[in-house]
Amino acid sequence: MESIIKSSLANSITYENYRDTINTLLKEGKSTGHEQSEALTHYSELNVTRMNRLDKTMTVADEFAEQLKDLKGDYLWLVISEGWCGDAAQLVPIFHKMAELSPNIDMTITLRDDNDALMNLFLTNGARSIPKLIIIDKNTLEVLGDFGPRPQGAKQLILDYKAEHGVVDETAKANLQLWYLHDKGLSTQKEIMAVMAAAELKHDVV
């Protein structure tokens, strides 16, 4: 695993570069990823609007902000994402805001389709679901935990919809986006901080 982590870190970019990459490709009528389609490009355009809004309006809750500032360990947050992913558009800006608050976290992003070996280590029920936030000890490169592709409430919404309707259609996706809007990132922050608390305990640094 360590060699895959090292390779993926070498193939990762900053949040700012990630946003720039998505915007540059959209000017060419493309999305990130190996597959190209009008639908994926359309989703990418929607996601740029979502990320712009979150960059301006999303705030980290005071409780979690203090916890982030008080971290004792040194961490790498390695995010697997793609520009067309609706969940990633809602979550990656939150990851970025949280990482910015801590001097002990360096966050980088790697694209799913360019990092098969890494993605295959973090499948969700056998699927290449994104985004994935991988929490790594900066000094040893040990993986201490991960989060994603959705917070629990969002996962349950989709599970319930699929149980009732048999599919995840555009209505389900619209409902999911509304869930994210109303949640304001709080569930994501809470769940990530639970993973971080476990990471701190694992290395006896609390």
N, C-alpha and C positions, 0 to 999 in steps of 0.2 A: 504493500500500500504506500509506503514512504516514497518510492520512486514515482508512483503515479501522482501523489500529492506534489512532489517537487516539479514534475513536468507540467502539471496543471497550473501551479503558481507562476512558472516561467511563461506560461501562455495566457496570463490573466492581465486585465486592464483596470484602471481606476473607474469609479462611478462616472466621473466627468467624461472619460474617454468612451465609456459604454454609451452614454447619451449621445455623444458626438457621432459615434459609429452608426447608431440607429438613424440619426438625422441625415447623415451623408448618404446612406443607402436609400433612404426614402426619396431623396432628390433624384436618384437613378431609377425610381420605381421598384425598389427591391426591399426585402426584409432581411434580417439576419437569418442564419441557418442555411442548411444545404437545400431545403425544399423552397421553391418559389411559387407563389400564386397571387392572384388578385386579392383573395380573401386574407392571406397572411399580411400582405402590404396594407390592406385596409385596417386590420387589427393593430398593426404597428402604428399607423397614424392615430387611431383612437388612443393607443397607449401613451403616445407622446403627450397628448393633451392631459391624460390622467396623471402622468409623472410630473408635468409642469405644475399642475394644481397641487399635488402633494408636496413638491419641493417648496412651494410658497406657503402652504397652509398647515401641513402636518407638524405637530409638536409631540415631543416625548414627554410622557407624564412625569411630574416632578419626582415621584417616588423612584421611578426607574432611572431617571437622569442622575439622581444621587448615587444609586447603586453602580451605574456605569462609571461614574467618576471615581468611585472608591475601589474598583477592581484591583486586586493584588497581582494576579498573574498577567503574563503578556500573551496576547492572542492574535491569531490571524483568522479573519472571517473570509472564507472563500465561498463565493456565491456562484451557483450554476444557473444561468438564465438564458433567455432569448427575447428579442425585442417584440415579437408578435404575441407573447404570452400574457393574457389578461391578468392572471394571478401575479405574475412577476411585476407588472406595471403597478399593482397595488402594494406590493410588499418590498421590492428592492429599494424604493425611496425611504421606506421606514428603516430598513437595515442601515442605509447610509446615514440617516439622521442619528441613529443610535450610536453607530461607530464613531461618528464625529465628536460625540460627547466624551469619549474615553481616550486618554492618552495611551492606553494599554491595548487598543484594538487597531489593527491595520486591516482594512477591507479591500478586497479586489474581486473582480467578476470575470468569470470564464464562460464562454459560450458552449452550450450543451453539445451542439453538433460537431464541434471541433475537439471535443474531449470525451470520446466514447468510454475510455477506460475508467475515467473518474465517474461518469454518470452511472456506469454499470455497478459501481460500488455503493450507490445510494438510490437504488430503485425503490419505488413505492408500490407494493403489491405487484412487483414484476414490471411495472411501467416506468418509463423515463420521464416522470412528472417533475415539473419545475414550477417555481424556483426552489432551490435547495441551498440553505445556509449551513456550511460546514464549519464547525468551530475547532480550531487547531491550536495546540500549544506552539507558540512561536519559537521556542528554544529546541524542542525535541521533534516537532512536526507530528506529534501524536494527535489523532483525531479524538476530541473530547466529547463530541456530541453533534447533533444536527437538528435542523428545524425545516419544515416544509413538507409538501408544497403549499399547504394552506393551514391556517389556524383551525382549531377544532370546530368552532361554530360554523365556519364556511364549509368544512368537510361534511358536517352533518347535514347542512342545507342541501348539498348536492346528492348525498346518499338518500335523503328523504324524497327528493324530487325524482330521482331515478327509480326508487322503489314504487312510487305512485304512477309515473308516466312511462317507465321503461327505457327512456333515453335522456341524454343531456343535450337539450336543444337550445335555440337562441333565447327562449324564455327563461330557461334555467340560468344561462349565462348573464342575462339581464338582472335576474333576481340576485345572483352572486355579487354583481357589481354594486347593487343597492345595499347588500349586506356590508360590504367593505366600506361604503360611504357612511353608513350609520354607525359602524363600529369605531371609526376614526383611528384605527390602528392600535387600539388598546389591547385587544386580545393577542395580537401578534407580539406586542411589547412584553406582555405578561408571560407568554409562553417561552419567548426567547430568554427572558431573565431567569426563568426556572432552569433552563438548560445551562445558563451561565453560572448559576448558583451551584449546580452539580459539578460543573467544570472546576470551579474554585475549590470545592471540597475534595475533589479527586486528587488534587495536587497539594492538599494541606497548606493552602496559602491564605485561608480565611483568618 
